[in-house]
Amino acid sequence: MSDLDTLPPEQRDAAHVALREVIGAATIDAVTPVSGGATSARLFRIDAGGKNYLLRIEGVPSPLRNPYQYVSLRIAAEAGIAPRLYYVDETSRVAVMGFIQRQPLGRYPGGLPALAKALGELLARLQATPTFPAFVRYPDIVARLWAHVCRTGLFAPGVLDQCSEHLERIRAAYVWDEANSVSSHNDSLPANILFDGNRLWMIDWESAYRTDPLVDLAIVGDSVARTSELEEILHRAWLGRSPDEAPRARLRFVRALTRLYYAGVLLSASAMAPRAAPDTSLAAPTLDELAAATSAGRLRIDTPAAKHVLGKMFLASFLSDVATPGFDLSV
């Protein structure tokens, strides 16, 4: 019995159609499930005919689903930013790509400075591709996700008001610039940056569409370039020079929006678990306190409780511009 047999019949049939198209009559030597991080997609490594492929089958579509992910994926793959794309069926939402063995980003030669430089260059290459289709203005999708969090009952009435008010102030000050929107990944976390031991790739293109060029820069900055020195390296590699004051001022707005977006993702996930009572406080641990709690086993990462705490830490970053919890570079 293959791991593909665990799929629902419709997905299993679509997977076999995709594989026949790519590998023909070659014998499948191995089918291995692959961890997909936060994605709802089912991922499988397929070994056949002396080659390795990644079979990706999307899960239940989100209400915020981007209908242009495959257009964006094709463009990125043709530019050598995403792995090679062998097959895609937008109706069944099945794709077959080249499989690349992941190495931890923490092992990138030259350490964080070299990684920040490489990521800045990668973002510049992405933004120079043929422009992805437009989907939604970034502040609007952040606001839609935040409105959902406010409706969950996760927090007691009034607790989230200061966050909602801060979002409105940012939206009033931030001016959308459609003319300068560019191809963007929009979820450029370390989990979606793949290091093969030689170079970087971007994977998981569900959220990829045209938007503000600073969105990916803000996310990568919070993930990797967490000091002023690393941020300068990232910015210079991306722009070719140090940005002037106007882009830096705009980046502060975009960075706040990306932080609220990830707070919304985390809190939406935590809201799906039962709670005894609504939370009455936005108090969040410091980075040191979070590290101590996880090290001592008081907080287990990837649990609803951890997502709730991390979501509140992102809210603290959104409100005060303090550092975010960051993301794991061991992936």
Buried (B, 14 or more C-beta within 10 A) or exposed (E): EBEBEEBEEEBBEBBBBBBEEBBEEEEBEEBEEBEBBBBEBBBBBBBBBEBBBBBBBBEEEEEBBBEBBBBBBBBBBEBEBBBBBBBBBEEBBBBBBBBBEBBEBBEBEEEBBEBBBBBBBBBBBBBEBEBBBEBBBBBEBBBEBBEBBBEBEBBEEEBBEEBBEBBEEBBEEBEBEEEEBBBBBBBBBBBBBBBEEEEBBBBBBBBBBBBBBBBBBBBBBBBBBBEEEBBBBBBBBBBEEEBEEEBEEBBBBBBBBBBBBBBBBBBBBBBEEEBEEEBEEBEBBEEEEBEEBBEEEEBEEEEBBBBBBBBBBBBBBBBEEEBBBBBBBEB
